[in-house]
Amino acid sequence: MENINILINKSRIEKRLDEMAKEIEKDYEGKDIVFLGILKGSMPFMWELAKRIKNNVIFEFIEVSSYEGTESTKKITMHKDIKNSIQGKDVIIIEDIVDTGRTLSFLSEHLKEKKPNSLKIATLLSKPSRRIIELNVDYIGFKIEDKFVVGYGLDYNQDFRNLPYIGYIE
């Protein structure tokens, strides 16, 4: 494995998470929020964002995949659906990275069938240059170039998720 270069350091991530939490609190004043984390990559982002929000945050999880190694398979596989009903609830899908848009487009349609009161998307990272399916992402941590990134939940074949920063592999 080549060296990992730092793209976004820990302090920049923490500052941006503080800002995103304030935006979400303003948008959901006095409401409970369901954070729907996409396993496994969203977990650090979801946890750190939730800790900064004063609203009651309910955790729910879904597991889908569309990558093998560094390449998109172009096929979405659902491994685990949500356990509890989201009908009538305010839901924010928590994603580590929005790349092509395929996964979130698929998930948004799947979740709308479950009749939430509202459905928004929050992502730590967005790669607009890779977007194939346009979708509205409500809360974006950072827009990045087309680099293969790891750390802060993002992995390379399950490795490097626990890095406290976002790095890229040449």
DSSP file with accessible surface (Angstrom, degrees, kcal/mol):
  #  RESIDUE AA STRUCTURE BP1 BP2  ACC     N-H-->O    O-->H-N    N-H-->O    O-->H-N    TCO  KAPPA ALPHA  PHI   PSI    X-CA   Y-CA   Z-CA
    1    1 A M              0   0  117      0, 0.0     3,-0.1     0, 0.0   168,-0.0   0.000 360.0 360.0 360.0 132.3    0.0    0.0    0.0
    2    2 A E        -     0   0  119    168,-0.2     2,-0.0     1,-0.2     0, 0.0  -0.136 360.0 -73.4 -68.7 173.4    1.3    3.4   -0.9
    3    3 A N        -     0   0  136      1,-0.1   167,-0.7   166,-0.0     2,-0.5  -0.339  43.3-126.7 -67.2 150.9    1.6    6.3    1.5
    4    4 A I  E     -A  169   0A  40    165,-0.1     2,-0.4    -3,-0.1   165,-0.2  -0.887  21.3-153.1-102.0 124.3   -1.6    8.0    2.6
    5    5 A N  E     -A  168   0A  54    163,-2.6   163,-2.5    -2,-0.5     2,-0.4  -0.796  21.6-113.1 -96.8 140.8   -1.5   11.8    2.1
    6    6 A I  E     +A  167   0A 104     -2,-0.4   161,-0.3   161,-0.2     3,-0.1  -0.585  38.2 167.8 -76.3 126.4   -3.6   14.0    4.3
    7    7 A L  E    S+     0   0A  48    159,-3.0     2,-0.4    -2,-0.4   160,-0.2   0.782  75.1  14.0-100.6 -47.5   -6.4   15.8    2.4
    8    8 A I  E    S-A  166   0A   4    158,-2.3   158,-2.6   134,-0.0    -1,-0.3  -0.969  80.9-141.3-135.2 117.5   -8.5   17.2    5.3
    9    9 A N     >  -     0   0   70     -2,-0.4     4,-1.9   156,-0.2     3,-0.2  -0.222  27.3-102.4 -78.9 168.6   -7.0   17.2    8.8
   10   10 A K  H  > S+     0   0  111      1,-0.2     4,-2.6     2,-0.2     5,-0.2   0.875 118.1  52.7 -58.0 -42.8   -8.9   16.5   12.0
   11   11 A S  H  > S+     0   0   79      1,-0.2     4,-2.2     2,-0.2    -1,-0.2   0.888 108.8  49.9 -67.7 -36.0   -9.3   20.1   13.1
   12   12 A R  H  > S+     0   0  124     -3,-0.2     4,-2.2     2,-0.2    -1,-0.2   0.894 111.4  49.9 -65.9 -39.3  -10.9   21.1    9.8
   13   13 A I  H  X S+     0   0    0     -4,-1.9     4,-2.6     2,-0.2    -2,-0.2   0.951 111.2  48.4 -62.7 -48.1  -13.3   18.2   10.1
   14   14 A E  H  X S+     0   0   68     -4,-2.6     4,-2.0     1,-0.2    -2,-0.2   0.905 111.1  50.0 -61.5 -41.4  -14.2   19.1   13.6
   15   15 A K  H  X S+     0   0  127     -4,-2.2     4,-1.8     1,-0.2    -1,-0.2   0.933 112.4  47.1 -62.7 -44.0  -14.8   22.8   12.7
   16   16 A R  H  X S+     0   0   43     -4,-2.2     4,-2.7     1,-0.2    -2,-0.2   0.887 108.8  54.6 -68.1 -36.7  -17.0   21.8    9.7
   17   17 A L  H  X S+     0   0    1     -4,-2.6     4,-2.5     1,-0.2    -1,-0.2   0.899 106.0  53.1 -62.9 -38.7  -19.0   19.3   11.9
   18   18 A D  H  X S+     0   0   70     -4,-2.0     4,-1.8     2,-0.2    -1,-0.2   0.927 111.5  46.3 -59.5 -44.5  -19.7   22.2   14.3
   19   19 A E  H  X S+     0   0   75     -4,-1.8     4,-2.0     1,-0.2    -2,-0.2   0.921 112.2  49.4 -65.9 -44.1  -21.1   24.3   11.4
   20   20 A M  H  X S+     0   0    0     -4,-2.7     4,-2.5     1,-0.2    -1,-0.2   0.899 107.9  54.6 -63.2 -40.1  -23.2   21.5   10.0
   21   21 A A  H  X S+     0   0    2     -4,-2.5     4,-2.8     1,-0.2    -1,-0.2   0.914 107.4  50.4 -60.6 -41.8  -24.7   20.7   13.4
   22   22 A K  H  X S+     0   0  142     -4,-1.8     4,-2.1     1,-0.2    -1,-0.2   0.901 109.7  50.7 -63.6 -41.7  -25.8   24.3   13.7
   23   23 A E  H  X S+     0   0   71     -4,-2.0     4,-2.1     2,-0.2    -2,-0.2   0.928 112.9  45.9 -60.2 -45.7  -27.4   24.2   10.2
   24   24 A I  H  X S+     0   0    0     -4,-2.5     4,-1.9     2,-0.2    -2,-0.2   0.923 110.5  52.3 -66.2 -44.1  -29.3   21.0   11.1
   25   25 A E  H  < S+     0   0   35     -4,-2.8    -1,-0.2     1,-0.2    -2,-0.2   0.906 110.5  49.1 -57.8 -42.0  -30.4   22.4   14.5
   26   26 A K  H >< S+     0   0  164     -4,-2.1     3,-0.9     1,-0.2    -1,-0.2   0.922 113.0  46.6 -63.4 -44.0  -31.8   25.5   12.8
   27   27 A D  H 3< S+     0   0   76     -4,-2.1    -1,-0.2     1,-0.2    -2,-0.2   0.755 122.1  35.5 -70.5 -25.8  -33.6   23.4   10.2
   28   28 A Y  T >< S+     0   0    4     -4,-1.9     3,-2.6    -5,-0.1    -1,-0.2  -0.100  80.1 173.2-121.3  35.6  -35.1   21.0   12.8
   29   29 A E  T <  S-     0   0  160     -3,-0.9     3,-0.1     1,-0.3    -3,-0.1  -0.178  73.9  -3.1 -52.1 123.6  -35.7   23.3   15.7
   30   30 A G  T 3  S+     0   0   85      1,-0.2     2,-0.3    -5,-0.1    -1,-0.3   0.550 109.6 116.0  73.4   8.8  -37.6   21.4   18.5
   31   31 A K    <   -     0   0   95     -3,-2.6     2,-0.2    -6,-0.2    -1,-0.2  -0.820  67.2-119.0-112.2 151.0  -37.9   18.2   16.4
   32   32 A D        -     0   0   92     -2,-0.3     2,-0.4    23,-0.1    58,-0.4  -0.576  32.4-152.7 -75.0 148.1  -36.6   14.7   16.9
   33   33 A I  E     -c   57   0B   0     23,-2.4    25,-3.1    -2,-0.2     2,-0.7  -0.986   9.3-144.4-126.9 135.5  -34.4   13.6   14.0
   34   34 A V  E     -cd  58  91B   6     56,-3.1    58,-3.0    -2,-0.4     2,-0.7  -0.893  13.0-156.2 -96.0 116.8  -33.7   10.1   12.7
   35   35 A F  E     -cd  59  92B   0     23,-3.1    25,-2.4    -2,-0.7     2,-0.9  -0.880   6.5-161.7 -89.8 115.6  -30.1    9.8   11.6
   36   36 A L  E     -cd  60  93B   0     56,-2.8    58,-3.0    -2,-0.7     2,-0.3  -0.846  10.4-158.9-102.3  98.0  -30.1    6.9    9.1
   37   37 A G  E     -cd  61  94B   0     23,-2.7    25,-2.2    -2,-0.9     2,-0.8  -0.604  12.8-137.5 -82.2 135.0  -26.5    5.8    8.8
   38   38 A I  E  >  -c   62   0B   6     56,-2.0     4,-1.8    -2,-0.3     5,-0.2  -0.843  47.3 -93.6 -91.0 111.8  -25.3    3.9    5.8
   39   39 A L  E  4 S-c   63   0B  33     23,-3.1    25,-0.6    -2,-0.8     2,-0.1  -0.410  85.0  -2.6 -70.7 143.7  -23.1    1.2    7.2
   40   40 A K  T >4 S+     0   0   95     23,-0.1     3,-1.5    -2,-0.1    -1,-0.2  -0.958 123.7  44.9-105.0 -20.7  -20.2    1.1    7.6
   41   41 A G  T 34 S+     0   0    3      1,-0.3     4,-0.4     2,-0.1    -2,-0.2   0.738 105.5  59.5 -61.7 -27.5  -18.5    4.2    6.4
   42   42 A S  T 3X S+     0   0    0     -4,-1.8     4,-3.3     1,-0.2     5,-0.3   0.643  79.0  93.1 -78.0 -12.6  -20.9    6.8    7.8
   43   43 A M  H <> S+     0   0   92     -3,-1.5     4,-2.6    -5,-0.2     5,-0.3   0.888  85.9  42.3 -56.5 -51.6  -20.4    5.7   11.5
   44   44 A P  H  > S+     0   0   44      0, 0.0     4,-2.5     0, 0.0     5,-0.2   0.949 119.3  45.8 -61.2 -43.6  -17.7    8.1   12.6
   45   45 A F  H  > S+     0   0    0     -4,-0.4     4,-2.5   107,-0.3     5,-0.3   0.938 114.3  48.7 -61.7 -46.7  -19.3   11.1   10.8
   46   46 A M  H  X S+     0   0    3     -4,-3.3     4,-2.6     2,-0.2    -1,-0.2   0.932 113.7  45.7 -60.6 -47.9  -22.7   10.2   12.1
   47   47 A W  H  X S+     0   0  136     -4,-2.6     4,-2.1    -5,-0.3    -2,-0.2   0.939 115.0  45.7 -63.7 -47.9  -21.6    9.8   15.7
   48   48 A E  H  X S+     0   0   43     -4,-2.5     4,-0.6    -5,-0.3    -1,-0.2   0.878 115.4  47.3 -67.1 -36.1  -19.5   13.0   15.7
   49   49 A L  H >< S+     0   0    0     -4,-2.5     3,-1.1    -5,-0.2     4,-0.4   0.939 110.9  51.2 -69.1 -45.5  -22.3   15.0   14.1
   50   50 A A  H >< S+     0   0   12     -4,-2.6     3,-1.6    -5,-0.3    -2,-0.2   0.876 102.8  59.7 -60.4 -38.5  -24.9   13.7   16.4
   51   51 A K  H 3< S+     0   0  115     -4,-2.1    -1,-0.3     1,-0.3    -2,-0.2   0.776 104.6  51.6 -61.8 -23.5  -22.9   14.6   19.5
   52   52 A R  T << S+     0   0   53     -3,-1.1     2,-0.4    -4,-0.6    -1,-0.3   0.474  93.2  88.9 -92.7  -4.7  -22.9   18.2   18.4
   53   53 A I    <   -     0   0   14     -3,-1.6     4,-0.1    -4,-0.4   -31,-0.1  -0.834  59.3-158.0-103.2 132.6  -26.7   18.5   17.9
   54   54 A K        +     0   0  178     -2,-0.4    -1,-0.1   -33,-0.1     3,-0.1   0.728  68.0  92.3 -79.9 -23.3  -29.0   19.5   20.8
   55   55 A N  S    S-     0   0   25      1,-0.1     2,-0.4   -23,-0.0   -23,-0.1  -0.228  95.7 -91.0 -61.7 161.6  -32.1   17.8   19.3
   56   56 A N        -     0   0   93    -25,-0.2   -23,-2.4   -22,-0.0     2,-0.5  -0.632  47.2-159.8 -72.0 126.0  -33.0   14.3   20.2
   57   57 A V  E     -c   33   0B  28     -2,-0.4     2,-0.5   -25,-0.2   -23,-0.2  -0.962   5.2-159.9-116.3 123.0  -31.3   12.1   17.5
   58   58 A I  E     -c   34   0B  58    -25,-3.1   -23,-3.1    -2,-0.5     2,-0.4  -0.870  14.7-137.9-101.5 132.4  -32.5    8.6   16.9
   59   59 A F  E     +c   35   0B  73     -2,-0.5     2,-0.3   -25,-0.2   -23,-0.2  -0.772  28.0 165.6 -95.3 134.6  -30.0    6.2   15.2
   60   60 A E  E     -c   36   0B  13    -25,-2.4   -23,-2.7    -2,-0.4     2,-0.3  -0.960  17.9-150.9-138.4 154.0  -31.1    3.8   12.5
   61   61 A F  E     +c   37   0B  51     -2,-0.3     2,-0.3   -25,-0.2    22,-0.2  -0.957  15.3 179.5-133.9 150.0  -28.9    1.9   10.1
   62   62 A I  E     -c   38   0B   0    -25,-2.2   -23,-3.1    -2,-0.3     2,-0.5  -0.971  16.9-147.1-139.6 148.3  -29.0    0.5    6.6
   63   63 A E  E     +cE  39  80B  55     17,-2.9    16,-3.1    -2,-0.3    17,-1.9  -0.975  27.7 151.4-127.8 121.3  -26.3   -1.4    4.8
   64   64 A V  E     - E   0  78B  12    -25,-0.6     2,-0.3    -2,-0.5    14,-0.2  -0.930  20.9-158.1-134.9 160.2  -25.7   -1.2    1.0
   65   65 A S  E     + E   0  77B  44     12,-2.0    12,-2.4    -2,-0.3     3,-0.1  -0.993  26.2 159.9-142.1 151.6  -22.7   -1.6   -1.1
   66   66 A S  E     +     0   0B  15     -2,-0.3     7,-3.5    10,-0.2     8,-0.6   0.223  59.5  80.4-147.3   8.3  -21.6   -0.6   -4.6
   67   67 A Y  E     - E   0  72B  79      5,-0.3     2,-0.4     6,-0.1     5,-0.2  -0.930  43.3-174.5-125.0 147.3  -17.8   -0.8   -4.4
   68   68 A E  E >  S- E   0  71B 149      3,-2.4     3,-1.9    -2,-0.4     2,-0.3  -0.970  75.5 -39.6-132.5 119.8  -15.1   -3.4   -4.6
   69   69 A G  T 3  S-     0   0   21     -2,-0.4    88,-0.3     1,-0.2    89,-0.1  -0.460 124.4 -26.0  64.3-123.2  -11.6   -2.1   -3.9
   70   70 A T  T 3  S+     0   0   60     -2,-0.3     2,-0.4    86,-0.1    -1,-0.2   0.365 121.3  85.6-103.8   3.5  -11.4    1.3   -5.6
   71   71 A E  E <  S-E   68   0B 128     -3,-1.9    -3,-2.4     2,-0.0     2,-0.2  -0.888  74.6-123.3-115.8 139.5  -14.0    0.7   -8.3
   72   72 A S  E     -E   67   0B  20     -2,-0.4    -5,-0.3    -5,-0.2    -2,-0.1  -0.531  11.4-150.9 -70.4 137.3  -17.8    1.1   -8.4
   73   73 A T  E     -     0   0B  56     -7,-3.5    -6,-0.1     2,-0.2    -1,-0.1   0.556  27.8-132.8 -84.1  -9.4  -19.6   -2.1   -9.3
   74   74 A K  E    S+     0   0B 148     -8,-0.6     2,-0.4     1,-0.2    -7,-0.1   0.567  78.8  98.9  66.2   9.1  -22.4    0.1  -10.8
   75   75 A K  E     -     0   0B 136     -9,-0.3     2,-0.5     2,-0.0    -2,-0.2  -0.993  67.6-143.0-128.9 129.6  -24.8   -2.3   -8.9
   76   76 A I  E     -     0   0B  36     -2,-0.4     2,-0.5    -3,-0.1   -10,-0.2  -0.817  15.5-167.6 -93.3 127.6  -26.4   -1.5   -5.6
   77   77 A T  E     -E   65   0B  44    -12,-2.4   -12,-2.0    -2,-0.5     2,-0.6  -0.971  11.3-147.2-115.8 124.9  -26.7   -4.4   -3.2
   78   78 A M  E     +E   64   0B  59     -2,-0.5   -14,-0.3   -14,-0.2     3,-0.1  -0.832  23.7 168.1 -92.2 121.0  -28.8   -4.1    0.0
   79   79 A H  E    S+     0   0B 104    -16,-3.1     2,-0.3    -2,-0.6   -15,-0.2   0.712  70.1  14.4-100.0 -30.7  -27.4   -6.1    2.8
   80   80 A K  E     -E   63   0B  78    -17,-1.9   -17,-2.9   -41,-0.1    -1,-0.3  -0.937  66.0-156.4-151.8 123.1  -29.5   -4.7    5.7
   81   81 A D        -     0   0   55     -2,-0.3   -20,-0.1   -19,-0.2   -17,-0.0  -0.456  43.6 -75.9 -89.9 170.6  -32.7   -2.7    5.6
   82   82 A I        -     0   0   19     -2,-0.1    -1,-0.2     1,-0.1   -20,-0.1  -0.313  34.4-149.3 -67.1 151.8  -33.9   -0.4    8.4
   83   83 A K  S    S+     0   0  173    -22,-0.2     2,-0.2    -3,-0.1    -1,-0.1   0.858  72.4  49.5 -90.7 -42.0  -35.4   -2.2   11.5
   84   84 A N  S    S-     0   0   93      1,-0.1     2,-0.1     2,-0.0    -2,-0.0  -0.668  91.1 -94.1-104.5 158.7  -37.9    0.4   12.7
   85   85 A S        -     0   0   78     -2,-0.2    -1,-0.1     1,-0.1    -2,-0.1  -0.384  25.4-172.8 -68.7 140.8  -40.6    2.4   11.0
   86   86 A I    >   +     0   0    3     28,-0.3     3,-2.3    25,-0.1    31,-0.4   0.244  36.9 139.6-112.6   8.6  -39.7    5.9    9.8
   87   87 A Q  T 3  S+     0   0  127      1,-0.3    28,-0.2    29,-0.2     3,-0.1  -0.313  78.7   3.2 -58.4 127.4  -43.3    6.8    8.8
   88   88 A G  T 3  S+     0   0   53     27,-2.7    -1,-0.3     1,-0.2     2,-0.2   0.498 107.2 121.4  76.2   6.2  -44.1   10.4    9.8
   89   89 A K    <   -     0   0   87     -3,-2.3    28,-1.6    26,-0.1    29,-1.6  -0.637  69.3-115.2-103.7 157.9  -40.5   11.0   11.0
   90   90 A D  E     - f   0 118B  18    -58,-0.4   -56,-3.1    27,-0.2     2,-0.4  -0.840  42.2-170.4 -91.7 114.0  -37.9   13.5   10.0
   91   91 A V  E     -df  34 119B   0     27,-2.6    29,-2.3    -2,-0.7     2,-0.5  -0.883  19.4-169.4-116.0 134.8  -35.0   11.5    8.5
   92   92 A I  E     -df  35 120B   0    -58,-3.0   -56,-2.8    -2,-0.4     2,-0.4  -0.987  20.8-140.0-119.5 118.2  -31.5   12.5    7.4
   93   93 A I  E     -df  36 121B   0     27,-3.2    29,-3.1    -2,-0.5     2,-0.6  -0.658  17.5-149.9 -72.4 127.6  -29.6   10.0    5.5
   94   94 A I  E     +df  37 122B   0    -58,-3.0   -56,-2.0    -2,-0.4     2,-0.3  -0.909  22.0 174.2-106.7 117.9  -26.0   10.1    6.8
   95   95 A E  E     - f   0 123B  16     27,-2.7    29,-1.6    -2,-0.6    30,-0.2  -0.910  33.5-145.0-124.4 148.1  -23.4    9.2    4.1
   96   96 A D  E    S+     0   0B  20     -2,-0.3    29,-1.7     1,-0.3     2,-0.3   0.910  85.4   1.1 -76.4 -42.3  -19.6    9.2    4.2
   97   97 A I  E     - f   0 125B  29     27,-0.2     2,-0.6    26,-0.1    -1,-0.3  -0.993  55.1-147.6-151.4 136.8  -19.2   10.2    0.5
   98   98 A V  E     + f   0 126B   2     27,-2.2    29,-2.7    -2,-0.3    32,-0.2  -0.946  36.2 151.5-103.8 116.4  -21.4   11.0   -2.4
   99   99 A D  S    S-     0   0   12     -2,-0.6    31,-0.1    27,-0.2    -1,-0.1   0.628  72.6  -1.9-109.4 -95.3  -19.7    9.9   -5.6
  100  100 A T  S    S-     0   0    8     31,-0.2    32,-2.8    32,-0.1    33,-2.6   0.760  87.1-126.5 -74.5 -25.6  -21.8    8.9   -8.6
  101  101 A G  S  > S+     0   0    5     30,-0.2     4,-2.2    31,-0.2     5,-0.2   0.297  78.4 115.2  94.8  -8.4  -25.1    9.4   -6.8
  102  102 A R  H  > S+     0   0   51      2,-0.2     4,-2.5     1,-0.2     5,-0.2   0.928  74.0  47.3 -60.8 -49.4  -26.3    5.9   -7.6
  103  103 A T  H  > S+     0   0   15      1,-0.2     4,-2.8     2,-0.2     5,-0.2   0.942 115.5  43.7 -61.4 -48.7  -26.5    4.6   -4.0
  104  104 A L  H  > S+     0   0    3      2,-0.2     4,-2.7     1,-0.2    -1,-0.2   0.855 112.4  52.7 -70.3 -31.3  -28.3    7.7   -2.6
  105  105 A S  H  X S+     0   0   37     -4,-2.2     4,-2.0     2,-0.2    -1,-0.2   0.950 112.6  45.6 -64.5 -47.0  -30.7    7.8   -5.5
  106  106 A F  H  X S+     0   0   81     -4,-2.5     4,-2.1    -5,-0.2    -2,-0.2   0.939 115.9  45.8 -59.0 -49.0  -31.5    4.2   -4.9
  107  107 A L  H  X S+     0   0    0     -4,-2.8     4,-3.0     1,-0.2     5,-0.2   0.891 108.6  55.3 -65.8 -41.0  -31.9    4.7   -1.2
  108  108 A S  H  X S+     0   0   15     -4,-2.7     4,-2.3     1,-0.2    -1,-0.2   0.933 110.9  45.0 -58.8 -45.8  -34.0    7.8   -1.5
  109  109 A E  H  X S+     0   0  107     -4,-2.0     4,-1.1     2,-0.2    -1,-0.2   0.918 113.9  50.1 -63.8 -43.7  -36.5    6.0   -3.6
  110  110 A H  H  < S+     0   0   37     -4,-2.1     3,-0.3    -5,-0.2     4,-0.3   0.919 114.4  44.1 -60.0 -43.1  -36.5    3.0   -1.3
  111  111 A L  H >< S+     0   0    0     -4,-3.0     3,-1.7     1,-0.2    -1,-0.2   0.829 102.5  63.9 -77.1 -32.2  -37.0    5.2    1.8
  112  112 A K  H >< S+     0   0  115     -4,-2.3     3,-1.8     1,-0.3    -1,-0.2   0.851  95.1  62.5 -59.8 -31.1  -39.7    7.4    0.3
  113  113 A E  T 3< S+     0   0  147     -4,-1.1    -1,-0.3    -3,-0.3    -2,-0.2   0.717  94.8  61.6 -64.9 -19.6  -41.9    4.3    0.1
  114  114 A K  T <  S-     0   0   66     -3,-1.7    -1,-0.3    -4,-0.3   -28,-0.3   0.321 109.9-126.7 -90.2   4.7  -41.7    4.1    3.9
  115  115 A K    <   -     0   0  135     -3,-1.8   -27,-2.7   -28,-0.2   -26,-0.1   0.861  35.1-176.8  55.8  54.5  -43.4    7.5    4.1
  116  116 A P        -     0   0   23      0, 0.0   -29,-0.2     0, 0.0   -26,-0.2  -0.401  35.3-122.5 -70.1 158.2  -41.1    9.7    6.3
  117  117 A N  S    S-     0   0  100    -28,-1.6     2,-0.3   -31,-0.4   -27,-0.2   0.912  94.5  -2.8 -63.9 -44.4  -42.3   13.2    7.1
  118  118 A S  E     -f   90   0B  32    -29,-1.6   -27,-2.6     2,-0.0     2,-0.4  -0.985  63.5-158.5-146.8 154.7  -39.1   14.6    5.5
  119  119 A L  E     +f   91   0B  41     -2,-0.3     2,-0.3   -29,-0.2   -27,-0.2  -0.963  19.9 163.5-140.2 116.3  -36.0   13.0    3.9
  120  120 A K  E     -f   92   0B  55    -29,-2.3   -27,-3.2    -2,-0.4     2,-0.4  -0.814  27.3-128.7-125.7 171.4  -32.7   14.9    3.6
  121  121 A I  E     -f   93   0B   8     -2,-0.3    18,-2.0   -29,-0.2    17,-0.8  -0.978  16.3-175.1-126.6 133.4  -29.1   13.9    2.9
  122  122 A A  E     +fg  94 139B   0    -29,-3.1   -27,-2.7    -2,-0.4     2,-0.4  -0.996  10.7 179.3-123.6 131.6  -26.0   14.8    4.8
  123  123 A T  E     -fg  95 140B   0     16,-2.8    18,-2.5    -2,-0.4   -27,-0.2  -0.983  30.9-147.4-132.1 144.7  -22.6   13.7    3.6
  124  124 A L  E    S+     0   0B   1    -29,-1.6    18,-2.0    -2,-0.4     2,-0.3   0.919  89.8  22.0 -70.4 -43.2  -19.1   14.3    4.9
  125  125 A L  E     -fg  97 142B   0    -29,-1.7   -27,-2.2    16,-0.2     2,-0.4  -0.942  62.3-167.4-130.2 147.8  -17.6   14.4    1.4
  126  126 A S  E     -fg  98 143B   1     16,-2.1    18,-2.9    -2,-0.3   -27,-0.2  -1.000   8.1-164.8-133.3 134.2  -19.0   15.1   -2.1
  127  127 A K    >   +     0   0   10    -29,-2.7     3,-1.8    -2,-0.4     4,-0.4  -0.782  11.8 177.4-113.2  82.6  -17.2   14.4   -5.5
  128  128 A P  G >  S+     0   0   63      0, 0.0     3,-1.4     0, 0.0    -1,-0.1   0.831  75.2  64.5 -58.2 -30.6  -19.3   16.5   -7.9
  129  129 A S  G 3  S+     0   0   92     15,-0.4    16,-0.1     1,-0.3   -30,-0.1   0.715 103.1  48.7 -67.9 -17.4  -17.0   15.6  -10.8
  130  130 A R  G <  S+     0   0   73     -3,-1.8    -1,-0.3   -32,-0.2     2,-0.1   0.474  80.7 128.5 -98.2  -4.1  -18.0   11.9  -10.5
  131  131 A R    <   +     0   0   36     -3,-1.4   -31,-0.2    -4,-0.4   -30,-0.2  -0.323  20.2 162.7 -63.7 126.8  -21.8   12.5  -10.4
  132  132 A I  S    S+     0   0  100    -32,-2.8     2,-0.6     1,-0.3   -31,-0.2   0.691  73.9  43.1-105.6 -39.8  -23.8   10.4  -12.8
  133  133 A I  S    S-     0   0   60    -33,-2.6    -1,-0.3     2,-0.0     2,-0.2  -0.950  85.8-136.8-111.4 117.9  -27.2   10.9  -11.2
  134  134 A E        +     0   0  150     -2,-0.6     2,-0.3    -3,-0.1   -34,-0.0  -0.544  34.1 163.1 -73.9 135.1  -27.9   14.4  -10.0
  135  135 A L        -     0   0   37     -2,-0.2     2,-0.7     2,-0.0   -30,-0.0  -0.980  42.4-102.5-148.5 158.8  -29.5   14.6   -6.6
  136  136 A N        -     0   0  118     -2,-0.3     2,-0.6     2,-0.0   -15,-0.1  -0.755  30.0-168.2 -87.0 116.1  -30.0   17.2   -3.9
  137  137 A V        -     0   0   19     -2,-0.7     3,-0.1     1,-0.1   -15,-0.1  -0.940   2.2-166.4-104.5 118.1  -27.6   16.9   -1.1
  138  138 A D  S    S+     0   0   52    -17,-0.8     2,-0.4    -2,-0.6   -16,-0.2   0.832  72.4  28.9 -77.8 -36.3  -28.8   19.1    1.8
  139  139 A Y  E     -g  122   0B   3    -18,-2.0   -16,-2.8  -115,-0.0     2,-0.5  -0.978  67.4-177.6-132.5 119.3  -25.7   19.2    4.0
  140  140 A I  E     -g  123   0B  40     -2,-0.4   -16,-0.2   -18,-0.2     3,-0.1  -0.972  14.6-167.1-121.3 126.4  -22.2   18.8    2.6
  141  141 A G  E    S-     0   0B   6    -18,-2.5     2,-0.3    -2,-0.5   -16,-0.2   0.984  74.6 -10.6 -69.7 -61.2  -19.0   18.7    4.7
  142  142 A F  E     -g  125   0B  24    -18,-2.0   -16,-2.1   -19,-0.1     2,-0.5  -1.000  55.1-138.9-143.8 139.1  -16.5   19.1    2.0
  143  143 A K  E     -g  126   0B 150     -2,-0.3     2,-0.3   -18,-0.2   -16,-0.2  -0.862  35.8-175.0 -92.5 132.2  -16.4   19.0   -1.8
  144  144 A I        -     0   0   20    -18,-2.9   -15,-0.4    -2,-0.5     2,-0.0  -0.865  25.4-104.6-128.7 162.5  -13.3   17.2   -3.0
  145  145 A E        -     0   0  138     -2,-0.3     2,-1.9     1,-0.1    -1,-0.1  -0.213  57.9 -77.0 -72.3 172.7  -11.5   16.4   -6.2
  146  146 A D  S    S+     0   0   89      2,-0.0     2,-0.3   -19,-0.0    -1,-0.1  -0.531  81.7 134.4 -78.7  84.1  -11.7   12.9   -7.7
  147  147 A K        -     0   0   54     -2,-1.9     2,-0.8    23,-0.0    23,-0.1  -0.936  64.2-109.3-126.2 152.8   -9.2   11.1   -5.4
  148  148 A F  E     -B  169   0A  45     21,-0.5    21,-2.1    -2,-0.3     2,-0.3  -0.764  47.4-163.2 -84.0 113.4   -9.6    7.8   -3.7
  149  149 A V  E     +B  168   0A   7     -2,-0.8     2,-0.3    19,-0.2    19,-0.3  -0.731  16.0 178.8-107.5 150.3  -10.0    8.8   -0.1
  150  150 A V  E     +B  167   0A   0     17,-2.5    17,-2.9    -2,-0.3     5,-0.2  -0.900  36.1  59.6-138.3 166.6   -9.7    6.9    3.2
  151  151 A G  B >  S+H  154   0C   0      3,-2.6     3,-2.2    -2,-0.3    10,-0.2  -0.076  73.4  60.6  96.4 159.5  -10.0    7.6    6.9
  152  152 A Y  T 3  S-     0   0   20     11,-2.3  -107,-0.3     1,-0.3    10,-0.2   0.884 139.7 -37.3  53.7  40.3  -12.8    8.9    9.1
  153  153 A G  T 3  S+     0   0    1      8,-2.6    -1,-0.3     1,-0.3     2,-0.2   0.040 114.7 115.4 103.6 -25.5  -14.9    5.9    8.1
  154  154 A L  B <   -H  151   0C   8     -3,-2.2    -3,-2.6     7,-0.2    -1,-0.3  -0.582  48.4-167.5 -80.0 141.8  -13.9    5.6    4.5
  155  155 A D        -     0   0   40     -2,-0.2     2,-0.5    -5,-0.2     5,-0.2  -0.785  33.9-141.7-130.0 166.5  -12.0    2.5    3.7
  156  156 A Y  B >  S-I  159   0D  68      3,-1.9     3,-2.1    -2,-0.3   -86,-0.1  -0.963  99.5 -28.1-122.4 104.5   -9.9    0.6    1.2
  157  157 A N  T 3  S-     0   0   85     -2,-0.5     3,-0.1   -88,-0.3   -87,-0.1   0.899 126.8 -49.8  49.2  46.5  -11.1   -3.0    1.3
  158  158 A Q  T 3  S+     0   0  103      1,-0.3     3,-0.4   -89,-0.1    -1,-0.3   0.318 116.2 115.5  77.9  -2.6  -12.1   -2.4    5.0
  159  159 A D  B <   +I  156   0D  93     -3,-2.1    -3,-1.9     1,-0.2    -1,-0.3  -0.614  63.3  23.7 -94.4 157.5   -8.8   -0.9    6.0
  160  160 A F  S >  S+     0   0   53     -2,-0.2     3,-1.4    -5,-0.2    -7,-0.2   0.454  73.1 126.7  75.7   6.7   -8.0    2.7    7.2
  161  161 A R  T 3   +     0   0   49     -3,-0.4    -8,-2.6     1,-0.2    -7,-0.2   0.820  68.9  59.2 -60.5 -31.2  -11.5    3.5    8.5
  162  162 A N  T 3  S+     0   0  144    -10,-0.2    -1,-0.2   -11,-0.2    -7,-0.1   0.421  71.3 122.4 -86.8   5.0  -10.1    4.5   11.9
  163  163 A L    <   -     0   0   33     -3,-1.4   -11,-2.3    -9,-0.2   -10,-0.2  -0.437  63.0-137.0 -63.9 139.7   -7.8    7.3   10.7
  164  164 A P  S    S+     0   0   66      0, 0.0     2,-0.3     0, 0.0    -1,-0.1   0.356  84.1  42.6 -82.8   8.6   -8.7   10.6   12.5
  165  165 A Y  S    S-     0   0   51   -156,-0.1     2,-0.6  -152,-0.1  -156,-0.2  -0.849  90.8-101.3-138.9 173.9   -8.3   12.5    9.2
  166  166 A I  E     +A    8   0A   0   -158,-2.6  -159,-3.0    -2,-0.3  -158,-2.3  -0.926  46.1 173.7-105.0 122.1   -9.3   12.1    5.6
  167  167 A G  E     -AB   6 150A   0    -17,-2.9   -17,-2.5    -2,-0.6     2,-0.3  -0.718  20.3-136.7-119.1 171.2   -6.4   11.0    3.4
  168  168 A Y  E     -AB   5 149A  43   -163,-2.5  -163,-2.6   -19,-0.3     2,-0.5  -0.960   9.3-135.0-131.9 153.6   -5.9   10.0   -0.2
  169  169 A I  E      AB   4 148A  25    -21,-2.1   -21,-0.5    -2,-0.3  -165,-0.1  -0.914 360.0 360.0-107.4 128.3   -4.0    7.2   -1.8
  170  170 A E              0   0  138   -167,-0.7  -168,-0.2    -2,-0.5   -23,-0.0  -0.453 360.0 360.0 -70.2 360.0   -1.9    8.0   -4.9
